[in-house]
């Protein structure tokens, strides 16, 4: 983080960034617990994920209030202003990532609590676990890029979103095939589609946050500009 002559501003800024990182760590745990609930049928983890989602919501409100306060009190400029604006936008994506992790846990509860294990034994959990691992890695690498103010790693996260999108389409195809084969499985397979879609959305949110990291460091808005242009702007300067 940049150093300032205003020590109080430094303290306030570091506190905001620290809280954002703590929020991100909770969301990573939520993803792990939600998938664990699905794969190992541990319904206790569903309630843990729900409790964590409430914590994430509180972080969003608290950090947003602190950003508003520091903007009014210190009236920052240049990279400091970009950082605060970027974190403000990233808060929304992080909170929504938590929402998506909770959706995974709730779908796991419906699958195991309502439908039992007969259908579960036929669903593509290997593909789901791979998707979850890649989405979580995107989130981790986004947080790492944020800590180090590393636009190049952020651009790598943006590129990796294509892999999660590809996995989402493959999983969707397999689940549709499962429903065609056995119409009784339609409602149950739908919950697995919800899970795969939620994981794909977490990847999207990580991508959005990485684009904000590039904006924060480089001052360039790379949204909707294409991956090659994103990588070029991340390397410049």
C-alpha atoms as an extended CHARMM CRD file, in Angstrom:
* protein
*
       237  EXT
         1         1  UNK       CA              0.0000000000        0.0000000000        0.0000000000  PROA      1               0.0000000000
         2         2  UNK       CA              1.2520000000        3.5650000000       -0.7100000000  PROA      2               0.0000000000
         3         3  UNK       CA              2.7340000000        5.5900000000        2.1530000000  PROA      3               0.0000000000
         4         4  UNK       CA              1.4350000000        9.0250000000        3.1290000000  PROA      4               0.0000000000
         5         5  UNK       CA              2.4530000000       11.9600000000        5.2480000000  PROA      5               0.0000000000
         6         6  UNK       CA             -1.0110000000       11.8000000000        6.8130000000  PROA      6               0.0000000000
         7         7  UNK       CA             -0.5640000000        8.9480000000        9.2750000000  PROA      7               0.0000000000
         8         8  UNK       CA             -4.2560000000        8.7380000000       10.1510000000  PROA      8               0.0000000000
         9         9  UNK       CA             -5.1290000000        8.2980000000        6.4940000000  PROA      9               0.0000000000
        10        10  UNK       CA             -2.5750000000        5.4780000000        6.3100000000  PROA      10              0.0000000000
        11        11  UNK       CA             -4.1520000000        3.7970000000        9.3270000000  PROA      11              0.0000000000
        12        12  UNK       CA             -7.7040000000        4.1750000000        7.9730000000  PROA      12              0.0000000000
        13        13  UNK       CA             -6.7410000000        2.8770000000        4.5350000000  PROA      13              0.0000000000
        14        14  UNK       CA             -4.8720000000       -0.1350000000        5.9000000000  PROA      14              0.0000000000
        15        15  UNK       CA             -7.8210000000       -0.9680000000        8.1530000000  PROA      15              0.0000000000
        16        16  UNK       CA            -10.2310000000       -0.9390000000        5.2050000000  PROA      16              0.0000000000
        17        17  UNK       CA             -7.9440000000       -3.1530000000        3.1330000000  PROA      17              0.0000000000
        18        18  UNK       CA             -7.4180000000       -5.5390000000        6.0670000000  PROA      18              0.0000000000
        19        19  UNK       CA            -11.1470000000       -5.9070000000        6.6160000000  PROA      19              0.0000000000
        20        20  UNK       CA            -11.7290000000       -6.5250000000        2.9240000000  PROA      20              0.0000000000
        21        21  UNK       CA             -9.1300000000       -9.3010000000        2.9670000000  PROA      21              0.0000000000
        22        22  UNK       CA            -10.7670000000      -10.8370000000        6.0510000000  PROA      22              0.0000000000
        23        23  UNK       CA            -14.0830000000      -10.7490000000        4.2110000000  PROA      23              0.0000000000
        24        24  UNK       CA            -12.4720000000      -12.5500000000        1.2890000000  PROA      24              0.0000000000
        25        25  UNK       CA            -11.0220000000      -15.2360000000        3.5510000000  PROA      25              0.0000000000
        26        26  UNK       CA            -14.4960000000      -15.9570000000        4.9350000000  PROA      26              0.0000000000
        27        27  UNK       CA            -15.9030000000      -16.3120000000        1.4180000000  PROA      27              0.0000000000
        28        28  UNK       CA            -13.1230000000      -18.7970000000        0.5410000000  PROA      28              0.0000000000
        29        29  UNK       CA            -14.0550000000      -20.8730000000        3.5910000000  PROA      29              0.0000000000
        30        30  UNK       CA            -17.7230000000      -20.7050000000        2.5640000000  PROA      30              0.0000000000
        31        31  UNK       CA            -16.8960000000      -22.1930000000       -0.8400000000  PROA      31              0.0000000000
        32        32  UNK       CA            -14.9190000000      -25.0190000000        0.7690000000  PROA      32              0.0000000000
        33        33  UNK       CA            -17.6430000000      -25.7840000000        3.3190000000  PROA      33              0.0000000000
        34        34  UNK       CA            -20.4590000000      -25.6560000000        0.7640000000  PROA      34              0.0000000000
        35        35  UNK       CA            -18.7070000000      -28.1780000000       -1.4990000000  PROA      35              0.0000000000
        36        36  UNK       CA            -17.8230000000      -30.3230000000        1.5070000000  PROA      36              0.0000000000
        37        37  UNK       CA            -21.5080000000      -30.3430000000        2.4530000000  PROA      37              0.0000000000
        38        38  UNK       CA            -22.3850000000      -31.4990000000       -1.0530000000  PROA      38              0.0000000000
        39        39  UNK       CA            -19.6940000000      -34.1380000000       -1.4670000000  PROA      39              0.0000000000
        40        40  UNK       CA            -19.6670000000      -35.6040000000        2.0510000000  PROA      40              0.0000000000
        41        41  UNK       CA            -23.3390000000      -34.9540000000        2.9100000000  PROA      41              0.0000000000
        42        42  UNK       CA            -22.4040000000      -32.9480000000        6.0010000000  PROA      42              0.0000000000
        43        43  UNK       CA            -25.4910000000      -30.8610000000        6.6890000000  PROA      43              0.0000000000
        44        44  UNK       CA            -23.9260000000      -29.1740000000        9.7160000000  PROA      44              0.0000000000
        45        45  UNK       CA            -21.7370000000      -27.2810000000        7.2830000000  PROA      45              0.0000000000
        46        46  UNK       CA            -24.8110000000      -25.8070000000        5.6230000000  PROA      46              0.0000000000
        47        47  UNK       CA            -25.6510000000      -23.8600000000        8.7810000000  PROA      47              0.0000000000
        48        48  UNK       CA            -22.0200000000      -22.7740000000        9.1300000000  PROA      48              0.0000000000
        49        49  UNK       CA            -22.1020000000      -21.3830000000        5.5880000000  PROA      49              0.0000000000
        50        50  UNK       CA            -25.3340000000      -19.5270000000        6.3650000000  PROA      50              0.0000000000
        51        51  UNK       CA            -23.7870000000      -17.9880000000        9.4760000000  PROA      51              0.0000000000
        52        52  UNK       CA            -20.7220000000      -16.9330000000        7.5100000000  PROA      52              0.0000000000
        53        53  UNK       CA            -22.9120000000      -15.2970000000        4.8960000000  PROA      53              0.0000000000
        54        54  UNK       CA            -24.3150000000      -13.0180000000        7.5990000000  PROA      54              0.0000000000
        55        55  UNK       CA            -20.7610000000      -12.0790000000        8.6130000000  PROA      55              0.0000000000
        56        56  UNK       CA            -19.9330000000      -11.2330000000        5.0110000000  PROA      56              0.0000000000
        57        57  UNK       CA            -22.9860000000       -8.9840000000        4.8370000000  PROA      57              0.0000000000
        58        58  UNK       CA            -21.8790000000       -7.1700000000        7.9880000000  PROA      58              0.0000000000
        59        59  UNK       CA            -18.4100000000       -6.6700000000        6.5510000000  PROA      59              0.0000000000
        60        60  UNK       CA            -19.9030000000       -5.1250000000        3.4290000000  PROA      60              0.0000000000
        61        61  UNK       CA            -21.9190000000       -2.5860000000        5.4110000000  PROA      61              0.0000000000
        62        62  UNK       CA            -19.0870000000       -1.7270000000        7.8160000000  PROA      62              0.0000000000
        63        63  UNK       CA            -16.4180000000       -1.3150000000        5.1310000000  PROA      63              0.0000000000
        64        64  UNK       CA            -18.7590000000        0.7470000000        2.9640000000  PROA      64              0.0000000000
        65        65  UNK       CA            -19.3950000000        3.0930000000        5.8790000000  PROA      65              0.0000000000
        66        66  UNK       CA            -15.6550000000        3.4190000000        6.5150000000  PROA      66              0.0000000000
        67        67  UNK       CA            -14.9820000000        4.2320000000        2.8670000000  PROA      67              0.0000000000
        68        68  UNK       CA            -17.6160000000        6.9760000000        2.9490000000  PROA      68              0.0000000000
        69        69  UNK       CA            -16.0280000000        8.3650000000        6.1090000000  PROA      69              0.0000000000
        70        70  UNK       CA            -12.4850000000        8.3960000000        4.7420000000  PROA      70              0.0000000000
        71        71  UNK       CA            -13.6190000000       10.0200000000        1.4820000000  PROA      71              0.0000000000
        72        72  UNK       CA            -15.2330000000       12.8750000000        3.3910000000  PROA      72              0.0000000000
        73        73  UNK       CA            -12.5030000000       13.2640000000        5.9930000000  PROA      73              0.0000000000
        74        74  UNK       CA             -9.3730000000       12.9850000000        3.8560000000  PROA      74              0.0000000000
        75        75  UNK       CA            -10.6190000000       13.7970000000        0.3270000000  PROA      75              0.0000000000
        76        76  UNK       CA             -7.9820000000       11.5240000000       -1.2890000000  PROA      76              0.0000000000
        77        77  UNK       CA             -6.7270000000       11.8990000000       -4.8440000000  PROA      77              0.0000000000
        78        78  UNK       CA             -4.8910000000        9.8450000000       -7.4910000000  PROA      78              0.0000000000
        79        79  UNK       CA             -4.1440000000        6.2090000000       -6.5930000000  PROA      79              0.0000000000
        80        80  UNK       CA             -5.6160000000        6.5960000000       -3.0980000000  PROA      80              0.0000000000
        81        81  UNK       CA             -8.9580000000        7.6570000000       -4.5220000000  PROA      81              0.0000000000
        82        82  UNK       CA             -8.8270000000        4.8860000000       -7.1300000000  PROA      82              0.0000000000
        83        83  UNK       CA             -8.1000000000        2.3460000000       -4.4180000000  PROA      83              0.0000000000
        84        84  UNK       CA            -11.0770000000        3.4010000000       -2.3290000000  PROA      84              0.0000000000
        85        85  UNK       CA            -13.4020000000        3.4730000000       -5.3340000000  PROA      85              0.0000000000
        86        86  UNK       CA            -12.1150000000        0.0600000000       -6.4520000000  PROA      86              0.0000000000
        87        87  UNK       CA            -12.6120000000       -1.4950000000       -3.0100000000  PROA      87              0.0000000000
        88        88  UNK       CA            -16.1050000000       -0.0110000000       -2.8690000000  PROA      88              0.0000000000
        89        89  UNK       CA            -16.9750000000       -1.7970000000       -6.1180000000  PROA      89              0.0000000000
        90        90  UNK       CA            -15.1470000000       -4.9900000000       -5.1000000000  PROA      90              0.0000000000
        91        91  UNK       CA            -17.2040000000       -5.1490000000       -1.9110000000  PROA      91              0.0000000000
        92        92  UNK       CA            -20.3140000000       -5.8210000000       -3.9590000000  PROA      92              0.0000000000
        93        93  UNK       CA            -18.6490000000       -8.6290000000       -5.9070000000  PROA      93              0.0000000000
        94        94  UNK       CA            -17.2540000000      -10.1890000000       -2.7360000000  PROA      94              0.0000000000
        95        95  UNK       CA            -20.6250000000      -10.0700000000       -0.9920000000  PROA      95              0.0000000000
        96        96  UNK       CA            -22.2960000000      -11.6350000000       -4.0070000000  PROA      96              0.0000000000
        97        97  UNK       CA            -19.6500000000      -14.3610000000       -4.0640000000  PROA      97              0.0000000000
        98        98  UNK       CA            -20.7290000000      -15.1500000000       -0.5140000000  PROA      98              0.0000000000
        99        99  UNK       CA            -24.3360000000      -15.2550000000       -1.6670000000  PROA      99              0.0000000000
       100       100  UNK       CA            -23.4030000000      -17.7360000000       -4.3860000000  PROA      100             0.0000000000
       101       101  UNK       CA            -21.5450000000      -19.9510000000       -1.8960000000  PROA      101             0.0000000000
       102       102  UNK       CA            -24.6530000000      -19.9720000000        0.2820000000  PROA      102             0.0000000000
       103       103  UNK       CA            -26.7120000000      -21.0240000000       -2.7550000000  PROA      103             0.0000000000
       104       104  UNK       CA            -24.3960000000      -23.9980000000       -3.1840000000  PROA      104             0.0000000000
       105       105  UNK       CA            -24.8810000000      -24.9930000000        0.4590000000  PROA      105             0.0000000000
       106       106  UNK       CA            -28.6690000000      -24.6110000000        0.2380000000  PROA      106             0.0000000000
       107       107  UNK       CA            -28.7860000000      -26.7280000000       -2.9220000000  PROA      107             0.0000000000
       108       108  UNK       CA            -26.6690000000      -29.3830000000       -1.1860000000  PROA      108             0.0000000000
       109       109  UNK       CA            -29.1970000000      -29.4010000000        1.6440000000  PROA      109             0.0000000000
       110       110  UNK       CA            -32.0710000000      -29.8840000000       -0.7910000000  PROA      110             0.0000000000
       111       111  UNK       CA            -30.2790000000      -32.6990000000       -2.6060000000  PROA      111             0.0000000000
       112       112  UNK       CA            -29.4130000000      -34.6590000000        0.5260000000  PROA      112             0.0000000000
       113       113  UNK       CA            -32.2510000000      -33.6090000000        2.7910000000  PROA      113             0.0000000000
       114       114  UNK       CA            -35.0720000000      -34.0550000000        0.3200000000  PROA      114             0.0000000000
       115       115  UNK       CA            -33.9570000000      -36.3300000000       -2.4910000000  PROA      115             0.0000000000
       116       116  UNK       CA            -31.6270000000      -38.7180000000       -0.6910000000  PROA      116             0.0000000000
       117       117  UNK       CA            -28.5940000000      -40.5080000000       -2.0810000000  PROA      117             0.0000000000
       118       118  UNK       CA            -30.0590000000      -42.4110000000       -5.0550000000  PROA      118             0.0000000000
       119       119  UNK       CA            -29.7750000000      -39.4780000000       -7.4230000000  PROA      119             0.0000000000
       120       120  UNK       CA            -26.6500000000      -38.1020000000       -5.7960000000  PROA      120             0.0000000000
       121       121  UNK       CA            -24.6660000000      -41.1810000000       -6.7900000000  PROA      121             0.0000000000
       122       122  UNK       CA            -25.2630000000      -40.3060000000      -10.4400000000  PROA      122             0.0000000000
       123       123  UNK       CA            -24.4090000000      -36.6130000000      -10.4550000000  PROA      123             0.0000000000
       124       124  UNK       CA            -21.0610000000      -35.2010000000      -11.7540000000  PROA      124             0.0000000000
       125       125  UNK       CA            -19.5060000000      -34.3070000000       -8.3960000000  PROA      125             0.0000000000
       126       126  UNK       CA            -15.9850000000      -34.5930000000       -9.8210000000  PROA      126             0.0000000000
       127       127  UNK       CA            -16.7650000000      -31.8230000000      -12.2920000000  PROA      127             0.0000000000
       128       128  UNK       CA            -18.4190000000      -29.7280000000       -9.5920000000  PROA      128             0.0000000000
       129       129  UNK       CA            -15.4050000000      -30.0860000000       -7.3130000000  PROA      129             0.0000000000
       130       130  UNK       CA            -13.0880000000      -29.0530000000      -10.1270000000  PROA      130             0.0000000000
       131       131  UNK       CA            -15.2100000000      -26.0030000000      -10.8420000000  PROA      131             0.0000000000
       132       132  UNK       CA            -15.2480000000      -25.0790000000       -7.1630000000  PROA      132             0.0000000000
       133       133  UNK       CA            -11.4760000000      -25.4550000000       -6.9310000000  PROA      133             0.0000000000
       134       134  UNK       CA            -10.8930000000      -23.1970000000       -9.9190000000  PROA      134             0.0000000000
       135       135  UNK       CA            -13.3930000000      -20.5720000000       -8.7500000000  PROA      135             0.0000000000
       136       136  UNK       CA            -11.8190000000      -20.5410000000       -5.2920000000  PROA      136             0.0000000000
       137       137  UNK       CA             -8.3360000000      -20.2570000000       -6.8240000000  PROA      137             0.0000000000
       138       138  UNK       CA             -9.4990000000      -17.2780000000       -8.8730000000  PROA      138             0.0000000000
       139       139  UNK       CA            -10.7300000000      -15.6290000000       -5.7030000000  PROA      139             0.0000000000
       140       140  UNK       CA             -7.4680000000      -16.3770000000       -3.8750000000  PROA      140             0.0000000000
       141       141  UNK       CA             -5.3190000000      -15.0300000000       -6.6910000000  PROA      141             0.0000000000
       142       142  UNK       CA             -7.4900000000      -11.9170000000       -6.8720000000  PROA      142             0.0000000000
       143       143  UNK       CA             -6.8820000000      -11.2510000000       -3.1770000000  PROA      143             0.0000000000
       144       144  UNK       CA             -3.1570000000      -11.8890000000       -3.6770000000  PROA      144             0.0000000000
       145       145  UNK       CA             -3.0890000000       -9.4060000000       -6.5780000000  PROA      145             0.0000000000
       146       146  UNK       CA             -4.8950000000       -6.8800000000       -4.3990000000  PROA      146             0.0000000000
       147       147  UNK       CA             -2.4120000000       -7.2790000000       -1.5310000000  PROA      147             0.0000000000
       148       148  UNK       CA              0.6010000000       -6.8780000000       -3.8260000000  PROA      148             0.0000000000
       149       149  UNK       CA             -0.9910000000       -4.3440000000       -6.1820000000  PROA      149             0.0000000000
       150       150  UNK       CA             -0.0980000000       -6.7630000000       -8.9850000000  PROA      150             0.0000000000
       151       151  UNK       CA             -1.9520000000       -5.9630000000      -12.2330000000  PROA      151             0.0000000000
       152       152  UNK       CA             -0.2510000000       -8.7920000000      -14.1350000000  PROA      152             0.0000000000
       153       153  UNK       CA             -1.6020000000      -11.4630000000      -11.7990000000  PROA      153             0.0000000000
       154       154  UNK       CA             -4.9750000000       -9.7450000000      -11.8880000000  PROA      154             0.0000000000
       155       155  UNK       CA             -4.9340000000      -10.0550000000      -15.6860000000  PROA      155             0.0000000000
       156       156  UNK       CA             -4.1490000000      -13.7660000000      -15.3310000000  PROA      156             0.0000000000
       157       157  UNK       CA             -7.2690000000      -14.1500000000      -13.2080000000  PROA      157             0.0000000000
       158       158  UNK       CA             -9.3120000000      -12.4120000000      -15.8940000000  PROA      158             0.0000000000
       159       159  UNK       CA             -8.0200000000      -14.9140000000      -18.4590000000  PROA      159             0.0000000000
       160       160  UNK       CA             -8.7010000000      -17.9230000000      -16.2030000000  PROA      160             0.0000000000
       161       161  UNK       CA            -12.3950000000      -17.0640000000      -16.0860000000  PROA      161             0.0000000000
       162       162  UNK       CA            -12.7010000000      -18.6370000000      -19.5290000000  PROA      162             0.0000000000
       163       163  UNK       CA            -11.7630000000      -22.0270000000      -18.0530000000  PROA      163             0.0000000000
       164       164  UNK       CA            -14.4900000000      -21.8350000000      -15.4150000000  PROA      164             0.0000000000
       165       165  UNK       CA            -16.9920000000      -20.8300000000      -18.0980000000  PROA      165             0.0000000000
       166       166  UNK       CA            -15.9270000000      -23.8570000000      -20.1410000000  PROA      166             0.0000000000
       167       167  UNK       CA            -16.3890000000      -26.1610000000      -17.1390000000  PROA      167             0.0000000000
       168       168  UNK       CA            -19.8310000000      -24.6770000000      -16.4980000000  PROA      168             0.0000000000
       169       169  UNK       CA            -20.9540000000      -25.4610000000      -20.0340000000  PROA      169             0.0000000000
       170       170  UNK       CA            -19.6110000000      -29.0280000000      -19.8240000000  PROA      170             0.0000000000
       171       171  UNK       CA            -21.3310000000      -29.6830000000      -16.5070000000  PROA      171             0.0000000000
       172       172  UNK       CA            -24.5790000000      -28.2230000000      -17.8000000000  PROA      172             0.0000000000
       173       173  UNK       CA            -24.4280000000      -30.5240000000      -20.8400000000  PROA      173             0.0000000000
       174       174  UNK       CA            -23.9230000000      -33.5950000000      -18.6380000000  PROA      174             0.0000000000
       175       175  UNK       CA            -26.7770000000      -32.6730000000      -16.3190000000  PROA      175             0.0000000000
       176       176  UNK       CA            -29.1370000000      -32.0850000000      -19.2170000000  PROA      176             0.0000000000
       177       177  UNK       CA            -28.1680000000      -35.5060000000      -20.5720000000  PROA      177             0.0000000000
       178       178  UNK       CA            -28.9790000000      -36.9710000000      -17.1550000000  PROA      178             0.0000000000
       179       179  UNK       CA            -32.4260000000      -35.3560000000      -17.2210000000  PROA      179             0.0000000000
       180       180  UNK       CA            -33.1240000000      -36.6230000000      -20.7300000000  PROA      180             0.0000000000
       181       181  UNK       CA            -32.1800000000      -40.1290000000      -19.6820000000  PROA      181             0.0000000000
       182       182  UNK       CA            -34.3980000000      -40.0850000000      -16.5990000000  PROA      182             0.0000000000
       183       183  UNK       CA            -37.2130000000      -37.5400000000      -16.4240000000  PROA      183             0.0000000000
       184       184  UNK       CA            -37.6810000000      -38.2990000000      -12.7380000000  PROA      184             0.0000000000
       185       185  UNK       CA            -34.3110000000      -36.6810000000      -12.1500000000  PROA      185             0.0000000000
       186       186  UNK       CA            -35.2780000000      -33.2870000000      -13.5810000000  PROA      186             0.0000000000
       187       187  UNK       CA            -36.0240000000      -31.4760000000      -10.3290000000  PROA      187             0.0000000000
       188       188  UNK       CA            -32.9860000000      -32.9770000000       -8.6300000000  PROA      188             0.0000000000
       189       189  UNK       CA            -30.6320000000      -32.2590000000      -11.5130000000  PROA      189             0.0000000000
       190       190  UNK       CA            -31.8930000000      -28.6850000000      -11.4840000000  PROA      190             0.0000000000
       191       191  UNK       CA            -30.3200000000      -28.2270000000       -8.0580000000  PROA      191             0.0000000000
       192       192  UNK       CA            -26.9880000000      -29.3920000000       -9.4160000000  PROA      192             0.0000000000
       193       193  UNK       CA            -27.3600000000      -26.8790000000      -12.2430000000  PROA      193             0.0000000000
       194       194  UNK       CA            -27.9370000000      -24.1910000000       -9.5990000000  PROA      194             0.0000000000
       195       195  UNK       CA            -24.6830000000      -25.2540000000       -7.9270000000  PROA      195             0.0000000000
       196       196  UNK       CA            -22.6700000000      -25.1970000000      -11.1430000000  PROA      196             0.0000000000
       197       197  UNK       CA            -24.1480000000      -21.8330000000      -12.0860000000  PROA      197             0.0000000000
       198       198  UNK       CA            -23.3110000000      -20.3970000000       -8.6430000000  PROA      198             0.0000000000
       199       199  UNK       CA            -19.6890000000      -21.5010000000       -9.0040000000  PROA      199             0.0000000000
       200       200  UNK       CA            -19.5040000000      -19.9690000000      -12.4650000000  PROA      200             0.0000000000
       201       201  UNK       CA            -20.8260000000      -16.7120000000      -11.0060000000  PROA      201             0.0000000000
       202       202  UNK       CA            -18.1380000000      -16.7430000000       -8.2890000000  PROA      202             0.0000000000
       203       203  UNK       CA            -15.6000000000      -16.9130000000      -11.1040000000  PROA      203             0.0000000000
       204       204  UNK       CA            -17.2890000000      -13.9310000000      -12.7460000000  PROA      204             0.0000000000
       205       205  UNK       CA            -17.1160000000      -11.9370000000       -9.5160000000  PROA      205             0.0000000000
       206       206  UNK       CA            -13.4200000000      -12.7750000000       -9.0760000000  PROA      206             0.0000000000
       207       207  UNK       CA            -12.8340000000      -11.6040000000      -12.6420000000  PROA      207             0.0000000000
       208       208  UNK       CA            -14.6570000000       -8.3430000000      -11.9120000000  PROA      208             0.0000000000
       209       209  UNK       CA            -12.5500000000       -7.7510000000       -8.8040000000  PROA      209             0.0000000000
       210       210  UNK       CA             -9.3370000000       -8.4320000000      -10.7000000000  PROA      210             0.0000000000
       211       211  UNK       CA            -10.3580000000       -5.8730000000      -13.3000000000  PROA      211             0.0000000000
       212       212  UNK       CA            -10.7630000000       -3.4190000000      -10.4150000000  PROA      212             0.0000000000
       213       213  UNK       CA             -7.2450000000       -4.1990000000       -9.2100000000  PROA      213             0.0000000000
       214       214  UNK       CA             -5.9280000000       -3.2480000000      -12.6530000000  PROA      214             0.0000000000
       215       215  UNK       CA             -7.9480000000       -0.0280000000      -12.5180000000  PROA      215             0.0000000000
       216       216  UNK       CA             -6.6310000000        0.7020000000       -9.0300000000  PROA      216             0.0000000000
       217       217  UNK       CA             -2.9770000000        0.3110000000      -10.0460000000  PROA      217             0.0000000000
       218       218  UNK       CA             -2.9880000000        1.4660000000      -13.6570000000  PROA      218             0.0000000000
       219       219  UNK       CA             -5.9490000000        3.8130000000      -13.7740000000  PROA      219             0.0000000000
       220       220  UNK       CA             -7.2720000000        1.8990000000      -16.8040000000  PROA      220             0.0000000000
       221       221  UNK       CA            -10.8200000000        0.5800000000      -17.0200000000  PROA      221             0.0000000000
       222       222  UNK       CA            -10.3950000000       -2.7930000000      -18.7280000000  PROA      222             0.0000000000
       223       223  UNK       CA            -13.9910000000       -3.9570000000      -18.4690000000  PROA      223             0.0000000000
       224       224  UNK       CA            -15.4190000000       -5.2020000000      -21.7860000000  PROA      224             0.0000000000
       225       225  UNK       CA            -12.1310000000       -4.5280000000      -23.6040000000  PROA      225             0.0000000000
       226       226  UNK       CA            -11.0690000000       -8.1450000000      -24.2180000000  PROA      226             0.0000000000
       227       227  UNK       CA             -8.4210000000      -10.2650000000      -22.5500000000  PROA      227             0.0000000000
       228       228  UNK       CA             -5.5600000000       -9.2720000000      -24.8810000000  PROA      228             0.0000000000
       229       229  UNK       CA             -6.1230000000       -5.5920000000      -24.2350000000  PROA      229             0.0000000000
       230       230  UNK       CA             -6.4320000000       -6.2840000000      -20.5020000000  PROA      230             0.0000000000
       231       231  UNK       CA             -3.0760000000       -8.0740000000      -20.4540000000  PROA      231             0.0000000000
       232       232  UNK       CA             -1.4400000000       -5.3110000000      -22.5010000000  PROA      232             0.0000000000
       233       233  UNK       CA             -2.6500000000       -2.5540000000      -20.1780000000  PROA      233             0.0000000000
       234       234  UNK       CA             -1.6130000000       -4.5820000000      -17.1190000000  PROA      234             0.0000000000
       235       235  UNK       CA              1.9640000000       -4.8290000000      -18.4570000000  PROA      235             0.0000000000
       236       236  UNK       CA              2.3420000000       -1.2040000000      -19.5560000000  PROA      236             0.0000000000
       237       237  UNK       CA              4.2480000000        1.3220000000      -17.4860000000  PROA      237             0.0000000000
